[in-house]
Amino acid sequence: MLRMPNFRSAWMMLGVGLATGAMADDTALTGPMGRGNWYVGGFLGQSIPILGSDEVRRGGAFSLQYERKDPRMTYRGLSGSFVLEGYLHSTVGGAKGSTEHNRLNTLGFLGMARWRGERDSRGYAPYGAVGWGISFGNRTTVDLDSKVNSTPVIEGGLSYAPPGQEWLFGLRWLHASNAGLKGRNQGLNEVHVFVAKRF
């Protein structure tokens, strides 16, 4: 029987960390170009059988991001920023055909462009992000023939910025494959719920 990873204690630690994180100056969002912000967060979700393997993998991750405004990322009047993210991702899958249940632990890095829309009077603003990265897994699986994989990503959601804070709530699509360099390269498509807090 498939055993799901126990994320209860990990998510509790993340919650405590977010609740006790230091509040940043809200002017960092609208201040001079070049000022950066740090975010701590995580995502939780599963793979979907579209344009890739039909094996279902479920799991979650912790992430750390650094975001810096960048005028080169401006798009259709929206000011943009460049985001670097590192994450630790753990999924459980297997039992497809003759494969056994297995856990895949991944260290990943993403570079993204992020854009925010106009913030309303309650502090909400839509945001979107697109980027690319690389991941390093501790094993191969039926859907990932290489331990090193390319990881394009698309994300969208809401930014909520009460005084002195900012939260990001979004949906993330993350693809992992080896770009046809090894094996059948079925690839893996995952959909995640993403949450992060500026500190």
Backbone as JSON Lines, residues from 0, in Angstrom:
{"i":0,"aa":"M","n":[0.84,-1.19,0.0],"ca":[0.0,0.0,0.0],"c":[0.88,1.25,0.0]}
{"i":1,"aa":"L","n":[0.51,2.23,-0.78],"ca":[1.28,3.46,-0.89],"c":[1.24,4.25,0.41]}
{"i":2,"aa":"R","n":[2.4,4.54,0.94],"ca":[2.49,5.31,2.18],"c":[2.88,6.73,1.84]}
{"i":3,"aa":"M","n":[2.08,7.67,2.28],"ca":[2.38,9.08,2.03],"c":[3.43,9.57,3.02]}
{"i":4,"aa":"P","n":[4.31,10.47,2.59],"ca":[5.29,11.0,3.52],"c":[4.63,11.78,4.64]}
{"i":5,"aa":"N","n":[5.21,11.73,5.83],"ca":[4.66,12.44,6.98],"c":[5.21,13.86,6.98]}
{"i":6,"aa":"F","n":[4.39,14.8,6.5],"ca":[4.83,16.18,6.42],"c":[4.31,17.01,7.59]}
{"i":7,"aa":"R","n":[3.6,16.38,8.55],"ca":[2.98,17.14,9.62],"c":[4.0,17.98,10.39]}
{"i":8,"aa":"S","n":[5.08,17.35,10.84],"ca":[6.06,18.1,11.63],"c":[6.78,19.13,10.78]}
{"i":9,"aa":"A","n":[7.03,18.79,9.5],"ca":[7.72,19.74,8.63],"c":[6.86,20.97,8.39]}
{"i":10,"aa":"W","n":[5.56,20.77,8.14],"ca":[4.68,21.91,7.91],"c":[4.47,22.72,9.19]}
{"i":11,"aa":"M","n":[4.49,22.05,10.34],"ca":[4.38,22.78,11.61],"c":[5.59,23.69,11.79]}
{"i":12,"aa":"M","n":[6.79,23.17,11.49],"ca":[7.99,24.0,11.59],"c":[7.94,25.17,10.63]}
{"i":13,"aa":"L","n":[7.45,24.9,9.4],"ca":[7.32,25.98,8.43],"c":[6.36,27.04,8.95]}
{"i":14,"aa":"G","n":[5.22,26.61,9.53],"ca":[4.25,27.57,10.07],"c":[4.83,28.42,11.17]}
{"i":15,"aa":"V","n":[5.58,27.79,12.08],"ca":[6.21,28.54,13.17],"c":[7.22,29.52,12.6]}
{"i":16,"aa":"G","n":[7.99,29.06,11.59],"ca":[8.98,29.96,10.99],"c":[8.34,31.15,10.31]}
{"i":17,"aa":"L","n":[7.23,30.92,9.62],"ca":[6.55,32.02,8.96],"c":[5.94,32.97,9.97]}
{"i":18,"aa":"A","n":[5.37,32.42,11.05],"ca":[4.7,33.26,12.04],"c":[5.69,34.12,12.81]}
{"i":19,"aa":"T","n":[6.9,33.61,13.01],"ca":[7.87,34.35,13.81],"c":[8.88,35.11,12.96]}
{"i":20,"aa":"G","n":[8.73,35.03,11.61],"ca":[9.69,35.72,10.73],"c":[9.66,37.22,10.95]}
{"i":21,"aa":"A","n":[10.81,37.84,10.77],"ca":[10.89,39.28,10.95],"c":[10.12,39.99,9.85]}
{"i":22,"aa":"M","n":[9.4,41.06,10.21],"ca":[8.65,41.84,9.24],"c":[9.6,42.77,8.5]}
{"i":23,"aa":"A","n":[9.4,42.83,7.17],"ca":[10.23,43.7,6.36],"c":[9.49,45.01,6.12]}
{"i":24,"aa":"D","n":[10.25,46.06,5.78],"ca":[9.68,47.35,5.45],"c":[8.88,47.25,4.16]}
{"i":25,"aa":"D","n":[7.6,47.66,4.16],"ca":[6.74,47.52,2.99],"c":[7.24,48.34,1.81]}
{"i":26,"aa":"T","n":[8.07,49.36,2.04],"ca":[8.57,50.16,0.93],"c":[9.51,49.35,0.06]}
{"i":27,"aa":"A","n":[9.94,48.17,0.52],"ca":[10.81,47.34,-0.3],"c":[10.12,46.91,-1.59]}
{"i":28,"aa":"L","n":[8.78,46.87,-1.58],"ca":[8.06,46.47,-2.78],"c":[8.01,47.58,-3.81]}
{"i":29,"aa":"T","n":[8.03,48.82,-3.36],"ca":[7.87,49.94,-4.28],"c":[9.06,50.88,-4.26]}
{"i":30,"aa":"G","n":[10.08,50.52,-3.55],"ca":[11.24,51.39,-3.41],"c":[12.14,51.36,-4.63]}
{"i":31,"aa":"P","n":[13.36,51.87,-4.48],"ca":[14.29,51.96,-5.61],"c":[14.62,50.59,-6.17]}
{"i":32,"aa":"M","n":[14.89,50.55,-7.47],"ca":[15.32,49.32,-8.1],"c":[16.59,48.82,-7.42]}
{"i":33,"aa":"G","n":[16.72,47.53,-7.33],"ca":[17.94,46.98,-6.77],"c":[17.8,46.47,-5.36]}
{"i":34,"aa":"R","n":[16.73,46.87,-4.66],"ca":[16.55,46.38,-3.31],"c":[15.93,45.0,-3.36]}
{"i":35,"aa":"G","n":[16.49,44.06,-2.64],"ca":[16.02,42.69,-2.71],"c":[15.23,42.27,-1.48]}
{"i":36,"aa":"N","n":[14.45,41.2,-1.64],"ca":[13.66,40.63,-0.55],"c":[13.86,39.13,-0.51]}
{"i":37,"aa":"W","n":[13.75,38.56,0.69],"ca":[13.82,37.12,0.9],"c":[12.44,36.59,1.25]}
{"i":38,"aa":"Y","n":[12.15,35.39,0.77],"ca":[10.89,34.72,1.04],"c":[11.17,33.29,1.49]}
{"i":39,"aa":"V","n":[10.41,32.83,2.46],"ca":[10.45,31.43,2.86],"c":[9.06,30.85,2.61]}
{"i":40,"aa":"G","n":[9.01,29.64,2.11],"ca":[7.71,29.07,1.8],"c":[7.8,27.6,1.47]}
{"i":41,"aa":"G","n":[6.8,27.15,0.74],"ca":[6.75,25.75,0.35],"c":[5.64,25.48,-0.62]}
{"i":42,"aa":"F","n":[5.63,24.28,-1.16],"ca":[4.56,23.89,-2.06],"c":[4.22,22.42,-1.85]}
{"i":43,"aa":"L","n":[2.97,22.09,-2.19],"ca":[2.43,20.76,-1.95],"c":[1.54,20.4,-3.14]}
{"i":44,"aa":"G","n":[1.7,19.17,-3.67],"ca":[0.87,18.79,-4.81],"c":[1.19,17.41,-5.32]}
{"i":45,"aa":"Q","n":[0.85,17.19,-6.61],"ca":[1.08,15.88,-7.2],"c":[1.27,16.02,-8.7]}
{"i":46,"aa":"S","n":[1.78,14.94,-9.31],"ca":[1.95,14.92,-10.75],"c":[0.61,14.67,-11.43]}
{"i":47,"aa":"I","n":[0.51,15.09,-12.69],"ca":[-0.69,14.87,-13.48],"c":[-0.29,14.18,-14.78]}
{"i":48,"aa":"P","n":[-1.11,13.24,-15.28],"ca":[-0.73,12.47,-16.46],"c":[-1.01,13.19,-17.77]}
{"i":49,"aa":"I","n":[-0.35,14.33,-17.97],"ca":[-0.49,15.1,-19.19],"c":[0.9,15.35,-19.77]}
{"i":50,"aa":"L","n":[1.11,14.98,-21.01],"ca":[2.38,15.18,-21.71],"c":[3.56,14.63,-20.9]}
{"i":51,"aa":"G","n":[3.38,13.52,-20.3],"ca":[4.46,12.91,-19.52],"c":[4.01,11.55,-19.02]}
{"i":52,"aa":"S","n":[4.65,11.1,-17.99],"ca":[4.32,9.8,-17.41],"c":[2.93,9.82,-16.8]}
{"i":53,"aa":"D","n":[2.3,8.63,-16.77],"ca":[1.01,8.54,-16.1],"c":[1.16,8.01,-14.68]}
{"i":54,"aa":"E","n":[2.4,7.92,-14.2],"ca":[2.61,7.57,-12.8],"c":[2.26,8.78,-11.92]}
{"i":55,"aa":"V","n":[1.56,8.54,-10.83],"ca":[1.21,9.63,-9.93],"c":[2.22,9.68,-8.79]}
{"i":56,"aa":"R","n":[2.8,10.87,-8.61],"ca":[3.71,11.11,-7.49],"c":[3.14,12.25,-6.67]}
{"i":57,"aa":"R","n":[3.19,12.12,-5.35],"ca":[2.67,13.16,-4.46],"c":[3.75,13.57,-3.48]}
{"i":58,"aa":"G","n":[3.72,14.85,-3.09],"ca":[4.69,15.3,-2.11],"c":[4.71,16.8,-1.95]}
{"i":59,"aa":"G","n":[5.75,17.29,-1.3],"ca":[5.85,18.71,-1.03],"c":[7.29,19.15,-0.9]}
{"i":60,"aa":"A","n":[7.46,20.45,-0.69],"ca":[8.81,21.02,-0.67],"c":[8.86,22.25,0.23]}
{"i":61,"aa":"F","n":[10.05,22.54,0.7],"ca":[10.37,23.81,1.34],"c":[11.16,24.63,0.33]}
{"i":62,"aa":"S","n":[10.94,25.94,0.32],"ca":[11.67,26.78,-0.64],"c":[12.17,28.05,0.02]}
{"i":63,"aa":"L","n":[13.23,28.58,-0.55],"ca":[13.8,29.86,-0.14],"c":[14.03,30.67,-1.41]}
{"i":64,"aa":"Q","n":[13.5,31.91,-1.42],"ca":[13.61,32.75,-2.61],"c":[14.28,34.07,-2.29]}
{"i":65,"aa":"Y","n":[14.99,34.58,-3.29],"ca":[15.49,35.94,-3.24],"c":[14.95,36.66,-4.47]}
{"i":66,"aa":"E","n":[14.28,37.8,-4.26],"ca":[13.67,38.56,-5.35],"c":[14.27,39.96,-5.39]}
{"i":67,"aa":"R","n":[14.58,40.4,-6.59],"ca":[15.15,41.73,-6.77],"c":[14.5,42.39,-7.99]}
{"i":68,"aa":"K","n":[14.05,43.61,-7.82],"ca":[13.45,44.35,-8.94],"c":[14.48,44.5,-10.05]}
{"i":69,"aa":"D","n":[14.0,44.37,-11.29],"ca":[14.89,44.44,-12.44],"c":[14.16,45.11,-13.6]}
{"i":70,"aa":"P","n":[14.6,46.29,-14.01],"ca":[13.9,47.0,-15.09],"c":[13.89,46.21,-16.4]}
{"i":71,"aa":"R","n":[14.82,45.28,-16.57],"ca":[14.85,44.48,-17.8],"c":[13.68,43.49,-17.86]}
{"i":72,"aa":"M","n":[13.02,43.26,-16.73],"ca":[11.9,42.33,-16.67],"c":[10.54,43.01,-16.9]}
{"i":73,"aa":"T","n":[10.54,44.33,-17.15],"ca":[9.28,45.04,-17.39],"c":[8.57,44.46,-18.61]}
{"i":74,"aa":"Y","n":[7.26,44.21,-18.47],"ca":[6.5,43.61,-19.55],"c":[5.13,44.27,-19.63]}
{"i":75,"aa":"R","n":[4.85,44.9,-20.75],"ca":[3.56,45.56,-21.0],"c":[3.16,46.49,-19.86]}
{"i":76,"aa":"G","n":[4.11,47.27,-19.39],"ca":[3.86,48.24,-18.35],"c":[3.93,47.71,-16.93]}
{"i":77,"aa":"L","n":[4.06,46.39,-16.78],"ca":[4.17,45.82,-15.44],"c":[5.64,45.76,-15.03]}
{"i":78,"aa":"S","n":[5.95,46.35,-13.88],"ca":[7.33,46.26,-13.4],"c":[7.61,44.82,-13.0]}
{"i":79,"aa":"G","n":[8.8,44.37,-13.32],"ca":[9.15,42.98,-13.06],"c":[10.32,42.85,-12.13]}
{"i":80,"aa":"S","n":[10.53,41.63,-11.69],"ca":[11.65,41.33,-10.83],"c":[12.23,39.97,-11.2]}
{"i":81,"aa":"F","n":[13.47,39.77,-10.81],"ca":[14.13,38.5,-11.03],"c":[14.15,37.73,-9.72]}
{"i":82,"aa":"V","n":[13.8,36.45,-9.77],"ca":[13.69,35.63,-8.58],"c":[14.61,34.42,-8.7]}
{"i":83,"aa":"L","n":[15.38,34.17,-7.67],"ca":[16.16,32.95,-7.55],"c":[15.55,32.12,-6.43]}
{"i":84,"aa":"E","n":[15.32,30.84,-6.68],"ca":[14.72,29.97,-5.68],"c":[15.52,28.67,-5.55]}
{"i":85,"aa":"G","n":[15.69,28.24,-4.33],"ca":[16.21,26.91,-4.04],"c":[15.15,26.15,-3.26]}
{"i":86,"aa":"Y","n":[15.01,24.87,-3.53],"ca":[13.99,24.09,-2.83],"c":[14.44,22.65,-2.6]}
{"i":87,"aa":"L","n":[13.88,22.07,-1.55],"ca":[14.06,20.66,-1.23],"c":[12.7,20.0,-1.39]}
{"i":88,"aa":"H","n":[12.62,19.03,-2.3],"ca":[11.34,18.46,-2.71],"c":[11.36,16.96,-2.48]}
{"i":89,"aa":"S","n":[10.32,16.42,-1.86],"ca":[10.22,14.98,-1.62],"c":[8.88,14.48,-2.13]}
{"i":90,"aa":"T","n":[8.91,13.43,-2.96],"ca":[7.68,12.85,-3.48],"c":[7.7,11.34,-3.29]}
{"i":91,"aa":"V","n":[6.51,10.76,-3.27],"ca":[6.35,9.31,-3.2],"c":[5.52,8.87,-4.39]}
{"i":92,"aa":"G","n":[5.97,7.83,-5.08],"ca":[5.24,7.3,-6.23],"c":[5.59,5.85,-6.42]}
{"i":93,"aa":"G","n":[5.35,5.35,-7.61],"ca":[5.65,3.96,-7.9],"c":[4.4,3.14,-8.1]}
{"i":94,"aa":"A","n":[4.56,1.83,-8.09],"ca":[3.47,0.88,-8.28],"c":[2.84,1.01,-9.66]}
{"i":95,"aa":"K","n":[3.59,1.51,-10.62],"ca":[3.12,1.54,-12.0],"c":[3.74,0.35,-12.71]}
{"i":96,"aa":"G","n":[2.92,-0.55,-13.23],"ca":[3.46,-1.75,-13.85],"c":[4.14,-2.6,-12.79]}
{"i":97,"aa":"S","n":[5.42,-2.9,-13.01],"ca":[6.16,-3.74,-12.07],"c":[7.05,-2.92,-11.15]}
{"i":98,"aa":"T","n":[6.92,-1.6,-11.19],"ca":[7.79,-0.77,-10.36],"c":[7.32,-0.78,-8.91]}
{"i":99,"aa":"E","n":[8.26,-0.58,-8.0],"ca":[7.95,-0.57,-6.58],"c":[7.68,0.86,-6.12]}
{"i":100,"aa":"H","n":[6.99,0.97,-4.99],"ca":[6.81,2.28,-4.38],"c":[8.19,2.85,-4.04]}
{"i":101,"aa":"N","n":[8.35,4.13,-4.26],"ca":[9.66,4.72,-3.99],"c":[9.51,6.18,-3.62]}
{"i":102,"aa":"R","n":[10.51,6.67,-2.91],"ca":[10.58,8.09,-2.55],"c":[11.7,8.75,-3.36]}
{"i":103,"aa":"L","n":[11.4,9.9,-3.92],"ca":[12.37,10.68,-4.67],"c":[12.61,11.99,-3.94]}
{"i":104,"aa":"N","n":[13.84,12.22,-3.53],"ca":[14.23,13.48,-2.88],"c":[15.04,14.3,-3.88]}
{"i":105,"aa":"T","n":[14.67,15.56,-4.01],"ca":[15.24,16.42,-5.05],"c":[15.7,17.75,-4.47]}
{"i":106,"aa":"L","n":[16.88,18.2,-4.9],"ca":[17.36,19.55,-4.65],"c":[17.23,20.31,-5.96]}
{"i":107,"aa":"G","n":[16.48,21.42,-5.94],"ca":[16.24,22.15,-7.17],"c":[16.56,23.63,-7.07]}
{"i":108,"aa":"F","n":[16.83,24.23,-8.22],"ca":[17.11,25.66,-8.32],"c":[16.33,26.23,-9.49]}
{"i":109,"aa":"L","n":[15.7,27.39,-9.29],"ca":[14.9,28.04,-10.32],"c":[15.33,29.49,-10.48]}
{"i":110,"aa":"G","n":[15.31,29.97,-11.7],"ca":[15.44,31.4,-12.0],"c":[14.14,31.83,-12.68]}
{"i":111,"aa":"M","n":[13.47,32.86,-12.14],"ca":[12.17,33.25,-12.66],"c":[12.06,34.76,-12.83]}
{"i":112,"aa":"A","n":[11.19,35.15,-13.76],"ca":[10.73,36.54,-13.85],"c":[9.35,36.58,-13.19]}
{"i":113,"aa":"R","n":[9.12,37.59,-12.34],"ca":[7.83,37.72,-11.65],"c":[7.27,39.11,-11.9]}
{"i":114,"aa":"W","n":[5.96,39.16,-12.15],"ca":[5.28,40.44,-12.36],"c":[4.09,40.53,-11.43]}
{"i":115,"aa":"R","n":[3.85,41.72,-10.87],"ca":[2.68,41.97,-10.02],"c":[1.79,43.01,-10.69]}
{"i":116,"aa":"G","n":[0.49,42.8,-10.56],"ca":[-0.46,43.78,-11.04],"c":[-0.66,44.88,-10.01]}
{"i":117,"aa":"E","n":[-1.62,45.75,-10.27],"ca":[-1.9,46.87,-9.37],"c":[-2.53,46.36,-8.08]}
{"i":118,"aa":"R","n":[-2.05,46.87,-6.96],"ca":[-2.55,46.43,-5.65],"c":[-3.81,47.2,-5.3]}
{"i":119,"aa":"D","n":[-4.84,46.5,-4.79],"ca":[-6.08,47.16,-4.43],"c":[-6.02,47.72,-3.0]}
{"i":120,"aa":"S","n":[-7.11,48.32,-2.55],"ca":[-7.12,48.99,-1.24],"c":[-6.97,48.01,-0.08]}
{"i":121,"aa":"R","n":[-7.25,46.73,-0.31],"ca":[-7.11,45.73,0.76],"c":[-5.73,45.1,0.79]}
{"i":122,"aa":"G","n":[-4.88,45.47,-0.17],"ca":[-3.51,44.95,-0.19],"c":[-3.3,43.77,-1.1]}
{"i":123,"aa":"Y","n":[-4.29,43.43,-1.95],"ca":[-4.16,42.28,-2.84],"c":[-3.73,42.73,-4.24]}
{"i":124,"aa":"A","n":[-2.91,41.91,-4.87],"ca":[-2.5,42.15,-6.25],"c":[-2.27,40.81,-6.93]}
{"i":125,"aa":"P","n":[-2.7,40.66,-8.19],"ca":[-2.38,39.43,-8.9],"c":[-0.9,39.4,-9.25]}
{"i":126,"aa":"Y","n":[-0.37,38.2,-9.38],"ca":[1.02,38.1,-9.83],"c":[1.16,36.88,-10.73]}
{"i":127,"aa":"G","n":[2.18,36.91,-11.54],"ca":[2.51,35.79,-12.4],"c":[4.0,35.64,-12.49]}
{"i":128,"aa":"A","n":[4.46,34.44,-12.78],"ca":[5.9,34.19,-12.89],"c":[6.14,33.08,-13.88]}
{"i":129,"aa":"V","n":[7.28,33.14,-14.54],"ca":[7.7,32.1,-15.47],"c":[9.2,31.95,-15.35]}
{"i":130,"aa":"G","n":[9.69,30.72,-15.48],"ca":[11.12,30.54,-15.35],"c":[11.59,29.15,-15.74]}
{"i":131,"aa":"W","n":[12.84,28.89,-15.41],"ca":[13.49,27.64,-15.78],"c":[14.48,27.28,-14.68]}
{"i":132,"aa":"G","n":[14.77,26.0,-14.56],"ca":[15.74,25.61,-13.54],"c":[16.32,24.24,-13.8]}
{"i":133,"aa":"I","n":[16.94,23.71,-12.76],"ca":[17.59,22.4,-12.81],"c":[17.36,21.71,-11.47]}
{"i":134,"aa":"S","n":[17.21,20.39,-11.52],"ca":[17.01,19.63,-10.29],"c":[17.94,18.43,-10.26]}
{"i":135,"aa":"F","n":[18.29,18.03,-9.03],"ca":[19.19,16.91,-8.8],"c":[18.49,15.93,-7.86]}
{"i":136,"aa":"G","n":[18.14,14.75,-8.37],"ca":[17.44,13.76,-7.57],"c":[18.38,12.7,-7.01]}
{"i":137,"aa":"N","n":[17.91,12.0,-6.0],"ca":[18.73,10.95,-5.39],"c":[18.57,9.6,-6.07]}
{"i":138,"aa":"R","n":[17.66,9.52,-7.08],"ca":[17.43,8.27,-7.78],"c":[16.74,8.54,-9.1]}
{"i":139,"aa":"T","n":[16.72,7.55,-9.98],"ca":[15.89,7.63,-11.17],"c":[14.56,6.93,-10.87]}
{"i":140,"aa":"T","n":[13.55,7.22,-11.68],"ca":[12.23,6.6,-11.51],"c":[11.73,6.16,-12.88]}
{"i":141,"aa":"V","n":[10.56,5.55,-12.9],"ca":[9.99,5.1,-14.16],"c":[9.7,6.26,-15.09]}
{"i":142,"aa":"D","n":[9.5,7.45,-14.55],"ca":[9.19,8.62,-15.38],"c":[10.38,9.55,-15.57]}
{"i":143,"aa":"L","n":[11.39,9.42,-14.75],"ca":[12.58,10.26,-14.86],"c":[13.8,9.35,-15.02]}
{"i":144,"aa":"D","n":[14.34,9.29,-16.24],"ca":[15.46,8.39,-16.53],"c":[16.81,8.94,-16.11]}
{"i":145,"aa":"S","n":[16.84,10.17,-15.64],"ca":[18.09,10.8,-15.23],"c":[17.92,11.42,-13.85]}
{"i":146,"aa":"K","n":[19.0,11.45,-13.08],"ca":[18.96,12.11,-11.77],"c":[19.03,13.63,-11.91]}
{"i":147,"aa":"V","n":[19.51,14.12,-13.05],"ca":[19.61,15.56,-13.32],"c":[18.56,15.91,-14.37]}
{"i":148,"aa":"N","n":[17.71,16.89,-14.07],"ca":[16.61,17.22,-14.96],"c":[16.43,18.72,-15.12]}
{"i":149,"aa":"S","n":[15.9,19.1,-16.27],"ca":[15.52,20.48,-16.58],"c":[14.13,20.73,-16.02]}
{"i":150,"aa":"T","n":[13.88,21.94,-15.47],"ca":[12.61,22.19,-14.79],"c":[12.0,23.55,-15.16]}
{"i":151,"aa":"P","n":[11.32,23.65,-16.3],"ca":[10.56,24.88,-16.57],"c":[9.4,24.99,-15.6]}
{"i":152,"aa":"V","n":[9.01,26.23,-15.29],"ca":[7.96,26.47,-14.3],"c":[7.1,27.66,-14.7]}
{"i":153,"aa":"I","n":[5.8,27.57,-14.41],"ca":[4.86,28.67,-14.57],"c":[4.06,28.78,-13.28]}
{"i":154,"aa":"E","n":[3.84,30.02,-12.82],"ca":[3.15,30.22,-11.54],"c":[2.25,31.45,-11.63]}
{"i":155,"aa":"G","n":[1.14,31.4,-10.95],"ca":[0.25,32.55,-10.87],"c":[-0.54,32.52,-9.59]}
{"i":156,"aa":"G","n":[-0.93,33.7,-9.11],"ca":[-1.7,33.74,-7.88],"c":[-1.91,35.15,-7.38]}
{"i":157,"aa":"L","n":[-1.99,35.29,-6.06],"ca":[-2.23,36.57,-5.41],"c":[-1.09,36.92,-4.47]}
{"i":158,"aa":"S","n":[-0.73,38.19,-4.49],"ca":[0.18,38.75,-3.49],"c":[-0.68,39.54,-2.5]}
{"i":159,"aa":"Y","n":[-0.47,39.3,-1.22],"ca":[-1.21,40.01,-0.19],"c":[-0.2,40.73,0.69]}
{"i":160,"aa":"A","n":[-0.34,42.05,0.79],"ca":[0.65,42.86,1.49],"c":[0.01,43.76,2.53]}
{"i":161,"aa":"P","n":[-0.31,43.22,3.72],"ca":[-0.69,44.1,4.82],"c":[0.54,44.9,5.24]}
{"i":162,"aa":"P","n":[0.38,45.94,6.06],"ca":[1.53,46.78,6.42],"c":[2.71,45.97,6.94]}
{"i":163,"aa":"G","n":[3.87,46.17,6.3],"ca":[5.1,45.55,6.75],"c":[5.28,44.1,6.36]}
{"i":164,"aa":"Q","n":[4.37,43.53,5.56],"ca":[4.47,42.12,5.22],"c":[4.15,41.91,3.75]}
{"i":165,"aa":"E","n":[4.4,40.7,3.27],"ca":[3.86,40.25,2.0],"c":[3.77,38.73,2.01]}
{"i":166,"aa":"W","n":[2.63,38.24,1.55],"ca":[2.4,36.82,1.38],"c":[2.13,36.55,-0.1]}
{"i":167,"aa":"L","n":[2.57,35.4,-0.59],"ca":[2.26,34.95,-1.94],"c":[1.47,33.66,-1.84]}
{"i":168,"aa":"F","n":[0.32,33.6,-2.53],"ca":[-0.51,32.4,-2.59],"c":[-0.71,32.08,-4.06]}
{"i":169,"aa":"G","n":[-0.23,30.93,-4.52],"ca":[-0.32,30.66,-5.95],"c":[-0.46,29.2,-6.3]}
{"i":170,"aa":"L","n":[-0.67,28.97,-7.59],"ca":[-0.63,27.64,-8.19],"c":[0.59,27.57,-9.09]}
{"i":171,"aa":"R","n":[1.28,26.45,-9.04],"ca":[2.53,26.3,-9.78],"c":[2.48,25.03,-10.62]}
{"i":172,"aa":"W","n":[2.88,25.16,-11.88],"ca":[3.1,24.0,-12.75],"c":[4.6,23.85,-12.93]}
{"i":173,"aa":"L","n":[5.11,22.66,-12.62],"ca":[6.54,22.39,-12.71],"c":[6.73,21.13,-13.55]}
{"i":174,"aa":"H","n":[7.52,21.24,-14.59],"ca":[7.84,20.11,-15.45],"c":[9.27,19.67,-15.19]}
{"i":175,"aa":"A","n":[9.5,18.38,-15.16],"ca":[10.86,17.85,-15.01],"c":[11.12,16.82,-16.09]}
{"i":176,"aa":"S","n":[12.22,16.97,-16.81],"ca":[12.65,15.99,-17.8],"c":[14.11,16.25,-18.11]}
{"i":177,"aa":"N","n":[14.74,15.31,-18.81],"ca":[16.17,15.47,-19.1],"c":[16.44,16.01,-20.5]}
{"i":178,"aa":"A","n":[15.41,16.6,-21.13],"ca":[15.54,17.22,-22.45],"c":[15.97,16.22,-23.52]}
{"i":179,"aa":"G","n":[15.58,14.96,-23.34],"ca":[15.88,13.94,-24.34],"c":[17.3,13.43,-24.34]}
{"i":180,"aa":"L","n":[18.05,13.7,-23.28],"ca":[19.46,13.3,-23.24],"c":[19.66,11.86,-22.78]}
{"i":181,"aa":"K","n":[18.65,11.26,-22.15],"ca":[18.83,9.9,-21.63],"c":[17.48,9.19,-21.56]}
{"i":182,"aa":"G","n":[17.47,7.91,-21.97],"ca":[16.3,7.07,-21.81],"c":[15.11,7.52,-22.64]}
{"i":183,"aa":"R","n":[13.92,7.09,-22.22],"ca":[12.69,7.43,-22.94],"c":[12.25,8.87,-22.67]}
{"i":184,"aa":"N","n":[12.71,9.43,-21.57],"ca":[12.42,10.83,-21.22],"c":[10.92,11.12,-21.21]}
{"i":185,"aa":"Q","n":[10.16,10.31,-20.47],"ca":[8.72,10.57,-20.36],"c":[8.45,11.91,-19.68]}
{"i":186,"aa":"G","n":[9.26,12.24,-18.7],"ca":[9.07,13.5,-17.99],"c":[7.99,13.41,-16.95]}
{"i":187,"aa":"L","n":[7.87,14.45,-16.18],"ca":[6.93,14.51,-15.07],"c":[6.34,15.91,-15.01]}
{"i":188,"aa":"N","n":[5.02,16.01,-14.93],"ca":[4.35,17.3,-14.78],"c":[3.66,17.34,-13.44]}
{"i":189,"aa":"E","n":[3.96,18.35,-12.66],"ca":[3.39,18.46,-11.31],"c":[2.64,19.77,-11.16]}
{"i":190,"aa":"V","n":[1.54,19.71,-10.43],"ca":[0.78,20.92,-10.07],"c":[0.84,21.08,-8.56]}
{"i":191,"aa":"H","n":[1.21,22.28,-8.1],"ca":[1.4,22.52,-6.68],"c":[0.63,23.75,-6.22]}
{"i":192,"aa":"V","n":[0.24,23.72,-4.96],"ca":[-0.21,24.92,-4.26],"c":[1.02,25.52,-3.59]}
{"i":193,"aa":"F","n":[1.28,26.8,-3.83],"ca":[2.5,27.46,-3.38],"c":[2.15,28.56,-2.38]}
{"i":194,"aa":"V","n":[2.87,28.64,-1.26],"ca":[2.69,29.69,-0.26],"c":[4.07,30.17,0.15]}
{"i":195,"aa":"A","n":[4.24,31.49,0.27],"ca":[5.52,32.03,0.73],"c":[5.27,33.34,1.49]}
{"i":196,"aa":"K","n":[6.18,33.66,2.39],"ca":[6.11,34.89,3.17],"c":[7.44,35.63,3.1]}
{"i":197,"aa":"R","n":[7.36,36.94,2.87],"ca":[8.55,37.77,2.88],"c":[9.04,37.95,4.31]}
{"i":198,"aa":"F","n":[10.35,37.92,4.48],"ca":[10.89,38.15,5.83],"c":[12.09,39.07,5.79]}
